[in-house]
Amino acid sequence: MITWTYYLQDAIPTEQLSRIVATNALIATLLVPVAYAVAGPAAELISVRVVLGGCAVIVLGAAVIAACSRDVRQLITGRMNPA
């Protein structure tokens, strides 16, 4: 979270930062109850191990997809041009 917050502050213009942070917080807050509502019944239907493995695949897949973006790679290395 510290790294994410730093990158937001570094890459987003100050006049847009509050909107981006608020949208990010809203989406994260809304997705947690949805994930809880889906994970419990899925663990009962399948198994806890399969659900945890599926969640790990989703998280790693999202990270790989994000890393495939040239803009993300440039942000990570600090070479992103300010907007």
C-alpha positions as CSV (number, residue, x, y, z in Angstrom):
1,M,0.0,0.0,0.0
2,I,2.8,2.4,0.7
3,T,4.4,1.8,-2.7
4,W,1.0,2.2,-4.4
5,T,0.3,5.5,-2.6
6,Y,3.8,6.8,-3.5
7,Y,3.3,5.9,-7.1
8,L,-0.1,7.6,-7.2
9,Q,1.3,10.8,-5.6
10,D,4.3,10.7,-8.0
11,A,2.5,9.9,-11.2
12,I,-0.9,11.7,-10.9
13,P,-1.2,15.5,-11.1
14,T,-2.1,17.1,-7.8
15,E,-5.4,18.4,-9.0
16,Q,-6.6,14.9,-10.0
17,L,-5.1,13.0,-7.1
18,S,-8.1,13.2,-4.7
19,R,-10.5,11.9,-7.3
20,I,-8.2,9.0,-8.2
21,V,-7.6,8.1,-4.5
22,A,-11.4,8.3,-3.7
23,T,-12.3,6.1,-6.7
24,N,-9.6,3.6,-5.7
25,A,-10.9,3.5,-2.2
26,L,-14.5,3.1,-3.3
27,I,-13.8,0.3,-5.6
28,A,-11.7,-1.6,-3.0
29,T,-14.4,-1.0,-0.4
30,L,-17.1,-2.3,-2.6
31,L,-15.3,-5.4,-3.8
32,V,-14.5,-6.8,-0.3
33,P,-18.1,-7.7,0.6
34,V,-18.6,-9.1,-2.9
35,A,-15.6,-11.3,-2.5
36,Y,-16.7,-12.5,0.9
37,A,-20.2,-13.3,-0.4
38,V,-18.8,-15.3,-3.2
39,A,-15.9,-17.0,-1.4
40,G,-17.9,-18.6,1.4
41,P,-20.5,-20.4,-0.8
42,A,-17.8,-21.4,-3.3
43,A,-15.7,-22.9,-0.6
44,E,-18.7,-25.0,0.5
45,L,-19.5,-26.1,-3.0
46,I,-16.0,-26.9,-4.1
47,S,-13.3,-26.9,-1.3
48,V,-11.4,-24.3,0.5
49,R,-8.1,-25.3,-1.1
50,V,-9.5,-24.9,-4.6
51,V,-11.0,-21.5,-3.8
52,L,-7.8,-20.3,-2.4
53,G,-5.9,-21.6,-5.4
54,G,-8.3,-19.9,-7.7
55,C,-7.9,-16.6,-5.9
56,A,-4.2,-16.9,-6.1
57,V,-4.4,-17.5,-9.8
58,I,-6.6,-14.5,-10.2
59,V,-4.3,-12.2,-8.3
60,L,-1.1,-13.5,-10.0
61,G,-2.9,-13.3,-13.4
62,A,-3.9,-9.7,-12.8
63,A,-0.3,-8.8,-11.8
64,V,1.1,-10.4,-14.9
65,I,-1.4,-8.6,-17.1
66,A,-0.6,-5.3,-15.5
67,A,3.1,-6.0,-15.9
68,C,2.6,-6.6,-19.6
69,S,1.6,-2.9,-20.0
70,R,4.5,-0.7,-21.1
71,D,3.1,2.2,-19.1
72,V,3.2,0.1,-15.9
73,R,6.7,-1.1,-16.6
74,Q,7.9,2.5,-17.1
75,L,6.2,3.6,-13.9
76,I,7.9,0.9,-12.0
77,T,11.3,1.9,-13.3
78,G,10.6,5.6,-12.7
79,R,10.8,6.6,-16.4
80,M,7.2,7.7,-16.8
81,N,6.8,11.1,-18.3
82,P,4.7,13.5,-16.2
83,A,1.3,14.3,-17.7
